[in-house]
Amino acid sequence: MFHKLVLSLSLLTLSMQASAKDAEEAIDFSNPTSVYSAVDINAGTDGVALGLTLAGELSDNWAFLSKLELRENADMLRLRGAAVSNSVGSGFMIDYIKHNDFHKDIEDSKSETLVINAMQVLPFNDGKTMIVPIAGVGYTSNDFAHGRTNIWMLQAMFIHNWTESIWTNFTPILTQSFSDMEMKGGLEKQRINSFDMEFVAGYRFNGNQNVRLHINHNEDNKAETWVAYTYAF
């Protein structure tokens, strides 16, 4: 299945490159409220990932983004839907993650997480620098717990455009549960309390294409690194 998806998205990318003309306006990949459809290909320490984003207008000031992503060699499915406004720099997003092998020591261990987020872009330095606070609430569950556990998340993107084509984004992420997670098999209750950090460095070329380096560090002192390519259309 995964190899068929790789082939399908590869053919789609080649088709778009052959038929689409160069973008007339450069896409601001650094701004989380930018609206564009795109194909993503990622490869790194957590495996290969593929993504497809579709976007469109909701009104004069608002647009929607929907993204399907297969990560970790298709072991993880991520679905995102967002409504964003470039005029006021606001956005709302639903983020759903289904993991078919989330525990590194237990094969086929499953989990799912859903979070509803709100964000606001705060521009500085004539828009070259942006701080983007993000707050969200939702739930998480896995094979080892009874039912769902409600969680909240706080994030802050620190974005800087060094040139018209080069940008960086540093994001600390705090996740906590409202209550203890009830565990199966007589295990002690667990409270979710994690702190992650992600660093992204991006380079835009030809106006509508972008390559990025991602480095993610989690509370277990484990770092994941991957390289991503985006073709916007």
N, C-alpha and C positions, 0 to 999 in steps of 0.2 A: 504493500500500500504506500509506504513512504517513498519508495523509488518512483512509483507512478506519479506521486504528487510533485516530486522534484522535476521529473520530465515535463509534466504539464505546465508548471510555473516557468520552467526554462523556455519552453516553446512560446508561452505567452509573452515573456520578456523579449525574445527575439522578434516576435511579430510586432510588438509595439515599437521597438527600435527601428524596424524596417519601414513602418508606415507613418509614425508620428514625426512631425517636424520638431526642430529644436524649440525649447520653451522660449517664448518672447520675453517673459519676465522671470527673473531668478527667484526661486522659492526660498523662503526664509525657514530653513530646516531647524534653526535654533529655537524658534518661537513655538511653544506648545499649542498655541491657538491657530497656527497656520493650517489652511485647509487644502488638501491635495490627495488624489488617489495615487497609490504606489504599490510596487512589489519590492519585498525585502528578502535578501538572502544573508544568513548569518552562519558563521562557523567559529568554534572555539573549544574551550576545555569542557563545556557541557554538551558538546555535540553540534549537530547541524540544525538550523532553524529556518523556517520559511514563513513569510507573512504577506498578506494581501489586504490593502487598505482601500476602501471606497468612500468617497466624499461627495457632498452635494449641498445645495442651498436649502435652508429652512425659511428664511425671510431675507429682507434687505441687510440685516445686521447679524443674523445667526446662520450657522451652517452645521452640518452633522458629519461625523467621522465614524466609520465602522471598520474594525480590524479583526481579521482572523489570523492567528499565529500558531504554528506547530513548532515546539521547541524540544530540545534534548532528544533528538532523533525520533520525534513524534510521540515521546512518552508524556509530553505535557501539551495540553490544548489551552489556549488563552483567547478569550473573546472580549472585545472592548467596543463600547458604543459611547459617543460623546456628542454634546452640543456645545459649540464654542462661538465666541463673538470677538472678532478682531477689533471692533470699534471700542469696546469697553474692556477687553482683555480678560473676560471671564470664561469659565467653562465648567461643565458638569459631565461626569463620566461614570459609567458602570463598567466594572472590571471583574471578569469571571475567569477563574483558573481551575482546570481539572487536571490532576496529576495522577498518572497510572503507575508511578514508581517513585514516590516521594521520599521513602526512607532508604538511605544508602546501603543499609545492611539487610533489609528485608525485601525480597523480590515481589513485584506486583502489589505493593502497598499503595492504596489509593487515598487521595484527599481532594477536597474542593474548597475554594474560597471565593466569596463574592463581596465586593466593596463598592459603595457608592461614594464618589468623591466630588468635591467642589474646589475650584482653584481660581486664583486671581493673579494676573501678570502685573507686576509693579516695575515699570521701566525707569532707568536712570541713565545718565550720561548720553543723552540724546538717543535713547533706545539701544545703545550698544551693550548695556548691562541690564539684566533683568533678574529680579527676585520673584519667585513664584511659590507662595505658600499653598499647600494642598491639605485638606482635611477630609477624612472619610470614615464611614462606619459600615459594618457588614458582619459576616460570619465566616467561620471556618469549621471543617469537620474532616475526620480521617477514620481509617479502619480500626484504630485503637481507642477511640473515644465514643462515649454514649451521646448521640445527637450532635447538635451544633453548638458552637460557642461563639457568642457575640464579641466582636473586636472593634477597636478604633485605631486609626492610623493618622500620623502627622508627618508631612514631608515638606521640604523646602528646596526648590531648585535654585541654584546660583549659576546664572548663565552669563557668559561674556563673549561678545563677538570681537575677536582680536583683529580681524580684517573682514572684508566683505565676503570671504570664502571660508575662513577658519574660525571655529567657535569651540568653547568648552562648557561643560555642564557638570557641576558637583551637587549631588543630592543625598543628604542624610535622611533616613527613614526610620521612624519609631512606630512599632506595632505593639499594642497591649490588648489584653482581654478584659472585658467588664467583670468577669467572674472566673473561677477556676474551671478547668476542663475536666469533666468527669470521665475517668479512664476505665477501660474494661479489664477483666482478668485480675482484679484485686490490686491493680497499680494505684499508686498515690495520685491524688488530684494534681494537675499541673496548671500553672498560670502562664499565659503567653506574655512574654516581655522580651522583645527582640529589637536590636538596633543594627541597621544595615547602612552601608554607604555605597554609592555608585558614582563613578567618574566617567564622563564621555568626552572624547575629543573628535570633532567632525570636520570634514573638508568637503565643500561643495564645488562641483565642476560641471561645465556645460549648462549651468543654470538649473537643471532639473535632476541632477544625480549627486549622490552623496556617499562618502565612505566614512565609517566611524570606528573608533576603538573604544570598547566598553571594558571597564574594570569594576567588578562588584565584590565587596568585602562584607561578610556577615558576622554574626555574633560568635560563631564557632571558629573564628579566625581562618575561614576558608575563603579563598579568592577565586573568582571565575573571571576569565578573560575571553573576549570574543571580538571578531571583526565583522562589521555589517556593511552591506551595500544596498542602497535604495535608489530605485528608478521611479521618479514621479511622472504621472501622466494626466 
